[in-house]
């Protein structure tokens, strides 16, 4: 009989779970994988799209963040459930159940999505180092290659240590942005109205380059990350589950859902804070904060940030940006390994996977940096369009995920409820139609 391949074998089933313990003690044992997933929902790619969205249209696009976060919770629960129940990640399940040509097509799409994700991390981390230490921009970007050694060091300490580091960085980012937003004194009524969906988002009279729809799709692409579905389906298997006991599997699915939704709620708050900061501090100055360095400088400029402007605020912003970039690089490396092993059935050293992915992501960044020098707005535009590409790639991950989790032969009693499958397919179809509209606008 063919031996089952184990996803992320180094950490699979490596975390003990207490038996017959209370709710909170059991929950604490399951908390962690959701934090790694949540990282992808607050990476540097979110920063430009959300802050510029607030600076351009005030609180209008908060509804997009809310809807995106709810979609993320639904899809991530499906992904985590798939991993726990089948003991295979999404890449492995795709390879096992879909035709070879379709498997390779999906592999190419998700690899491009990983590159787009890495692009945002490279630029965000590089610019943060440039702002904090004054290093040349190109040097700061190139030095991000070394972050592969960060993950390799953490992996030797155990998966719980990785989760602790990631959670600490998330709380750092959250704390910094709560402080910045409180200082900016946003409009509470404006925020509440912003969470209500508005048809103005789909105004067809605007140009594609800076339309509300482009930014909305960029926010969706930055919020609902396709690579996170693969990641969650794998790291949900890090907890020890007694598969001979059906109740143990049910408990694992239940607490995975709690973990995922709690952590994604934090990501929702961070994304909302980013847009609220853009709306309350930078509204009317969208053209002045279309780059990370411009946001950094704007926080020191009293003519833009008003009385709250200070060097400390801009430094806090850069620290949060660096924390976000480093957090995302950890999950990006893990996902690269999951995708490579799951789709292609061969294993490569983590450092090699990371190095190849990072070098591919660096190519457009280096070309732009060489051609345009210190014009960081060009690099930040690359981030915006990388997030739009992630939105384009998203349906290629959603359709297989919903299909597998809706199949009783694969999921057994854990199969999706009909309403859940219908909603999943509806989300994928709507995103696909919106993407066609966006491509049409960009071509014309």
Order of alpha helices (4+ residues) and beta strands (2+ residues): alpha-alpha-alpha-alpha-alpha-alpha-alpha-alpha-alpha-alpha-alpha-alpha-alpha-alpha-alpha-alpha-alpha-alpha-alpha-alpha
